[in-house]
Amino acid sequence: MVQVRKSTGQVQSFDANTLINSIAKYADNINVELSHTKNNRLVNLVLEKIQDREIVEIDELNSIIALCLDEVDYRIAEAYRKA
């Protein structure tokens, strides 16, 4: 499994549930439904981009998530980038 290096230097396993819960907050803030289908698509897109990596830096992961959100729902992507 891919590891994520946080800004503190701590390394954790990538957790799809953490990603979904985080993105759900952005969707809720702008009153956009984050369906099960969108969740799955986002997780799959992110995993495709990082699956060959041993460790990904959090800043790079955030950029990847934003790009993947563009494909899933541009409104959530905009809210994510503004945060």
C-alpha positions in Angstrom: 0.0 0.0 0.0 1.1 3.5 -0.7 2.4 5.6 2.2 1.8 9.3 2.6 4.3 11.6 4.2 2.5 14.3 6.1 3.9 17.9 6.5 5.1 16.9 9.9 7.2 14.1 8.4 5.0 11.4 9.8 4.3 8.6 7.3 0.9 6.9 7.2 -0.8 4.4 4.8 -3.0 5.9 2.2 -6.6 5.6 3.5 -9.4 5.9 1.0 -12.0 6.5 3.8 -10.0 9.5 5.1 -10.0 10.9 1.5 -13.8 10.4 1.1 -14.6 11.9 4.5 -12.4 14.9 3.7 -13.9 15.5 0.3 -17.4 15.0 1.7 -16.9 18.1 3.9 -16.1 20.2 0.9 -19.1 18.9 -1.0 -21.4 19.5 2.0 -20.1 23.1 2.3 -21.2 23.8 -1.3 -24.4 21.7 -1.1 -23.2 19.2 -3.7 -24.1 15.5 -3.3 -21.0 13.2 -3.2 -22.6 10.0 -4.4 -21.1 6.5 -3.9 -20.3 6.5 -7.6 -18.4 9.8 -7.3 -16.6 8.5 -4.2 -15.5 5.3 -6.0 -14.4 7.2 -9.1 -12.3 9.6 -7.1 -10.6 6.9 -5.1 -9.9 4.9 -8.2 -8.5 7.9 -10.1 -6.2 8.8 -7.2 -5.0 5.2 -6.7 -4.3 4.9 -10.4 -1.9 7.9 -10.1 -0.1 6.8 -7.0 -0.2 3.0 -7.1 3.3 2.6 -8.3 4.7 4.9 -5.6 6.1 3.7 -2.3 5.7 7.1 -0.6 3.9 10.2 -1.8 4.3 13.7 -0.2 1.1 15.2 1.1 1.5 18.3 -1.1 1.8 16.2 -4.2 -1.2 14.0 -3.1 -3.3 17.2 -2.6 -2.5 18.2 -6.2 -3.3 14.8 -7.5 -6.6 14.8 -5.6 -7.5 18.3 -7.1 -6.8 17.0 -10.6 -8.9 13.9 -10.0 -11.7 16.0 -8.6 -11.8 18.0 -11.8 -12.8 14.7 -13.5 -15.4 13.8 -10.9 -17.1 17.1 -10.1 -15.5 20.5 -11.0 -17.6 22.3 -8.3 -16.0 20.2 -5.5 -12.6 20.6 -7.1 -13.0 24.4 -7.0 -14.0 24.3 -3.3 -11.1 22.0 -2.5 -8.6 24.3 -4.2 -10.0 27.4 -2.4 -9.4 25.8 1.1 
